């Protein structure tokens, strides 16, 4: 079906609908969603498919509404088993790492269930916790910490839940868990490896002396790397530790100087909190110049399109033509930027 099916009269009425609803911004995107819904109806889409599309959009709306008031608060998502008991050392680790991050101003996002999720919510406290629960026949009622202030949204689909557990967070801590935890952890790694998500710190936190994540690293080194299915350095972006202090330092340290990134055409713009010196830029080029498709890493003010958008124009920048296949290595450059003496 072509756009011709959505005739001029329908388009005019959609415009009138937006006017009557009082929608003044992002009208093009709202119109596209309405058009997509109309196409689904015009194409006699199967009822089950319509229910999936409708429920997914409704669930995302509820989650966006939950997160919106906390848009400017940094968030860390904690993953881990729902079966971990309160006397387990892993429960203590999850509670303690969440407490330290919350004390540093970070909100903690969890799946709102029992086990590790409850431990993290307990450590952060109800005011600093957000929950994205899943409706299952046998578990996943929101834990009491989350329920105290109703900062939770319930979802039917794992894919919408996982989107919201990952979309808003600037760091991730994974504790040992089962299929669900491993699924979440591997999706994180896949998004980072492929550049489908902006670089973020990822910590695999174990109990003191634990070997759970060490076993994963051994499997990666002994099987995945020799088989050639991943690059030898693909796991380097992850910190494996049994130290709460190291976990917190890794999450917060990543953002010590780095603020955000944006693509402007084929140029990558890295926005910083502190402007690097000439000598520091030269050092970055010596260490990471090989990531450039051409040219060098250079300092810059906000580019024209950024100024037009009012996009963090006050921040200093580094600009480069990144080799596209090197996108998975950006985390190294960012960590080096945050370690510069000029970062304070």
GIKA-V113525 format. One record per residue. RES is the residue in three letters. OMEGA is omega in whole degrees, 0 to 359 (none if undefined). Layout:
{{RES OMEGA} {RES OMEGA}}
This chain:
{{UNK 180} {UNK 178} {UNK 179} {UNK 180} {UNK 175} {UNK 189} {UNK 184} {UNK 181} {UNK 178} {UNK 179} {UNK 179} {UNK 181} {UNK 175} {UNK 177} {UNK 178} {UNK 179} {UNK 179} {UNK 178} {UNK 182} {UNK 180} {UNK 180} {UNK 180} {UNK 186} {UNK 183} {UNK 178} {UNK 182} {UNK 180} {UNK 180} {UNK 178} {UNK 179} {UNK 179} {UNK 179} {UNK 177} {UNK 179} {UNK 179} {UNK 178} {UNK 178} {UNK 179} {UNK 178} {UNK 178} {UNK 181} {UNK 182} {UNK 179} {UNK 180} {UNK 180} {UNK 183} {UNK 180} {UNK 179} {UNK 177} {UNK 179} {UNK 178} {UNK 181} {UNK 181} {UNK 181} {UNK 181} {UNK 180} {UNK 179} {UNK 180} {UNK 178} {UNK 177} {UNK 179} {UNK 180} {UNK 178} {UNK 181} {UNK 178} {UNK 186} {UNK 189} {UNK 182} {UNK 184} {UNK 187} {UNK 186} {UNK 177} {UNK 179} {UNK 184} {UNK 174} {UNK 177} {UNK 178} {UNK 177} {UNK 176} {UNK 188} {UNK 173} {UNK 185} {UNK 181} {UNK 183} {UNK 186} {UNK 179} {UNK 179} {UNK 177} {UNK 178} {UNK 177} {UNK 180} {UNK 179} {UNK 181} {UNK 180} {UNK 184} {UNK 181} {UNK 178} {UNK 180} {UNK 180} {UNK 180} {UNK 178} {UNK 178} {UNK 179} {UNK 175} {UNK 180} {UNK 169} {UNK 182} {UNK 180} {UNK 178} {UNK 175} {UNK 172} {UNK 179} {UNK 179} {UNK 175} {UNK 181} {UNK 180} {UNK 179} {UNK 180} {UNK 180} {UNK 178} {UNK 178} {UNK 180} {UNK 181} {UNK 186} {UNK 188} {UNK 183} {UNK 183} {UNK 182} {UNK 172} {UNK 183} {UNK 175} {UNK 187} {UNK 178} {UNK 179} {UNK 179} {UNK 181} {UNK 189} {UNK 180} {UNK 174} {UNK 163} {UNK 183} {UNK 181} {UNK 188} {UNK 179} {UNK 180} {UNK 186} {UNK 185} {UNK 181} {UNK 176} {UNK 176} {UNK 185} {UNK 174} {UNK 183} {UNK 184} {UNK 179} {UNK 188} {UNK 177} {UNK 186} {UNK 177} {UNK 178} {UNK 182} {UNK 176} {UNK 184} {UNK 175} {UNK 183} {UNK 190} {UNK 190} {UNK 192} {UNK 180} {UNK 177} {UNK 184} {UNK 176} {UNK 180} {UNK 172} {UNK 183} {UNK 179} {UNK 184} {UNK 185} {UNK 183} {UNK 179} {UNK 180} {UNK 177} {UNK 180} {UNK 181} {UNK 181} {UNK 175} {UNK 175} {UNK 181} {UNK 180} {UNK 179} {UNK 178} {UNK 182} {UNK 185} {UNK 181} {UNK 179} {UNK 175} {UNK 178} {UNK 180} {UNK 177} {UNK 176} {UNK 178} {UNK 181} {UNK 172} {UNK 188} {UNK 180} {UNK 171} {UNK 179} {UNK 180} {UNK 182} {UNK 184} {UNK 185} {UNK 183} {UNK 173} {UNK 176} {UNK 176} {UNK 180} {UNK 178} {UNK 178} {UNK 178} {UNK 184} {UNK 187} {UNK 185} {UNK 186} {UNK 181} {UNK 178} {UNK 179} {UNK 178} {UNK 183} {UNK 171} {UNK 177} {UNK 183} {UNK 184} {UNK 184} {UNK 180} {UNK 182} {UNK 182} {UNK 184} {UNK 172} {UNK 173} {UNK 185} {UNK 171} {UNK 182} {UNK 176} {UNK 181} {UNK 178} {UNK 179} {UNK 180} {UNK 180} {UNK 180} {UNK 180} {UNK 184} {UNK 182} {UNK 179} {UNK 185} {UNK 182} {UNK 182} {UNK 181} {UNK 179} {UNK 186} {UNK 177} {UNK 176} {UNK 172} {UNK 173} {UNK 189} {UNK 179} {UNK 179} {UNK 175} {UNK 179} {UNK 177} {UNK 179} {UNK 185} {UNK 176} {UNK 182} {UNK 183} {UNK 179} {UNK 177} {UNK 177} {UNK 181} {UNK 180} {UNK 177} {UNK 178} {UNK 178} {UNK 178} {UNK 178} {UNK 178} {UNK 184} {UNK 189} {UNK 179} {UNK 180} {UNK 177} {UNK 182} {UNK 174} {UNK 173} {UNK 178} {UNK 186} {UNK 170} {UNK 183} {UNK 172} {UNK 181} {UNK 165} {UNK 179} {UNK 177} {UNK 187} {UNK 182} {UNK 176} {UNK 178} {UNK 179} {UNK 180} {UNK 185} {UNK 189} {UNK 176} {UNK 187} {UNK 183} {UNK 186} {UNK 172} {UNK 186} {UNK 164} {UNK 183} {UNK 180} {UNK 170} {UNK 186} {UNK 170} {UNK 189} {UNK 181} {UNK 180} {UNK 185} {UNK 179} {UNK 180} {UNK 182} {UNK 184} {UNK 179} {UNK 178} {UNK 181} {UNK 179} {UNK 177} {UNK 177} {UNK 181} {UNK 178} {UNK 181} {UNK 177} {UNK 182} {UNK 180} {UNK 177} {UNK none}}
